Amino acid sequence: MRDVRPWTYAALYGALWGALEASLGTAAHLAKLPLRGTLMGLAGLLCLLCLRRLQPRPGVCLLAGVVAMFLKVFTLGGLYPGPLIGIAVQALAVEVAMTASGGRAVGAALGGAVTLATNPLQKLAMTWVVAGAEAMRAALDLMAAAAAAVGLGGLRPAAVVGAVVALYGAVGAAGGLWAWWVAGRVARRLGARS
């Protein structure tokens, strides 16, 4: 008989991730908390890396992402592309990074970096798709003004976007390593009980 525990864990962690997105994510969105995408990205990283460390089988992160997306759709009552794209990108990034690294901490850092670095790019792309090129230019002008306010005036929009993406990537890498450490503690705790 085949072992179905990895897929059961994937469904459970995906449901936990989806519940966090539906409750904490919705509350953060309604409260208009700054950096809510980063907060939810870190929560997703924690779920995915705990899952992958407990069940180091390729594909479990993708299944958890599908479960989280379904829960997000049904709790929101419709298809809102922003969170769904974020969940899909995160599950894919962590799956690819962990599979390529052989399930090591470097994969957790790389998956976290890619996950959070795509947040500002996704926001810019959604701005362009939903509101058009003028709104995209306005968003880039706003980023340039924010850079000028901290003494980085005169930078091209591409350099400002690159700096923001790099900053998010660094936060994501640190978050991935933190989630990997927490996942190790969870694995040790569960190993001690069995």
N, C-alpha and C positions, 0 to 999 in steps of 0.2 A: 504494500500500500504506500502511496506517495505521501510525503510529509506536507501537510497543508498549513503548518504553523506560520511560515513566512507570509502567506497570503492572508491569513487571519490577522496577523499583526499589522499588515499593511492596511487592511480594512479598518481595524481599530484605531490606528494612528491617523489614518485619513479622516475618520469620523471625528477624532479629537481636534485635528487641524481645522476641519470644516466647522465644528462647533465654536472654536475660537474665532474663526473668521466671521461667523454669523453673529456672535455675541459681542466680543471685544472689538472686532473690526467695525461692526455697525455702530456701536456706541462711540468709538473714536471718530468715525466719520461724522456722525450727527453732532458731536461736540466740537467738530472742526479742530481737533488736536493737531499741532504741527508735527511733522514727521510721522504721521500715522502709518504710512506705507512702510517706513523703516521698522516701526514697532511690529507690524504684522509680518514683515519679512523675517524678523528675528524669531518670532513665535513659530513660523513655519519651518525655519531652519532647525529649531529645537525638536520639533516633531519628526522631521525627516531624518535627522542625524541620529536621534535615539532609535528610530525604527531600523535604520541601516546598520547601526552598531549591534543591535540585538539580533537582527536577522540579516546577515551579510549576503543577501542573494540579489543578483541583478534583477531589476524590474520592480522591486517592492516600492521604491519611491514614486515610480510612475503610477502604480495602482493607487497609492495613497493620494496622489494628486488628483486622480480621476474621482475618487470618493469625496475629497474635499470640494472639488468643483461642483459635483452634484448637490452636495449639501448647501453650498453657497447659492446655487440657482434656486433650489426649492425654498430656502429661508428668505431670500430676497423677493421671491414671487416674480421673477423675470430674469432675462439675460442682460446683465450689465457687464460689458466687455472688460473694463479696467481690472477689477479683482480677478476675474476668470483668467485673463491673460497673465496676470501676475502669478497666480497659483500654478498655471501650466508651465511658465518659464522657470519658476523656482523648482518644481518637481523634476523637470528635464535637466536643469543645470546641476542639481545635486546628484541625480542619477548618473549623468555622464562623468562628472568629476570623481565621484566615489568609485565608479567602475574603472575609470582610467587609472586611478591612483592605487588600485588594489585594496580599497577600503582603509586608507591611512588618513592621518590628520591633515596632510597636505591637500587631500581631496575635499575635506571639510572646509578648509580655508578657501580653496579655489571655488567651490560651489557657493559659499557664502559671498565671496567677492562678486561673482557673476550675477548672483541673485539680486543683490542690492544695487549693483552698478547699472542694472537695466531699469531700475525704477525711474530715474530722471529721463532716460531715453523714452520709456513708455509714456510718461506724462507729456513730453514734447510731441510724440507721434500722435497721441490721442487728441491733443490740442489742435494739431494740424488737420486730423481727420474730421473732428467734430466741428471746429470753428473756422477752419480755413487758414490760408497763408498769412493773412493780416494778424490773426491772433497768435500765430507762431512767431511772427516778427516781434509782436508786442511782448511775448514771453522772453524772447532772446534779449530784447532791450531791457527788460526788467532784470534779467540776470546780469547784464553788463552794468546796469546802475548799481546793483548790489555789490558787484566786484569793485566798482569805483568807490563805493562807500567804505570799503575796507582797505583802500589804498592800492587797488589793482586796476586803476583806470587805464584806458587805452588798449585793453586786450580785445582781440577779435572774438566774436561770438563763439566760434568753434573752440577757441582756447578756453573760454569760460565754461562751456559745456564739458569739455575734456577735464577741466579741473574739478567740476562738480561730480562727474562720473568717477574720477579717481578717488575723490574723498568718500563717496558712497561705497566704492569697491574696498577701500581700506577698512571702513566700518564693517562691511560684510565679511571680510576675511577674519577680523577680530571676533565677530559674532559667530562665525563658523567654528573657530577654534574653541570659543566658550561653549558652544552647543556640543562639540565633540567631547569636551571635558565632562560636561553634565551627563552626556550619554554614557561615558565610561563609568561614572558613579552609579547610574541607574543599572547598567549591566552588572557591576560588582554587587550591588544590593540584591538584584534578582538572582544572581548566581549563588549568593550566600543563603538564600531561602530555599533553593531547590536541592 
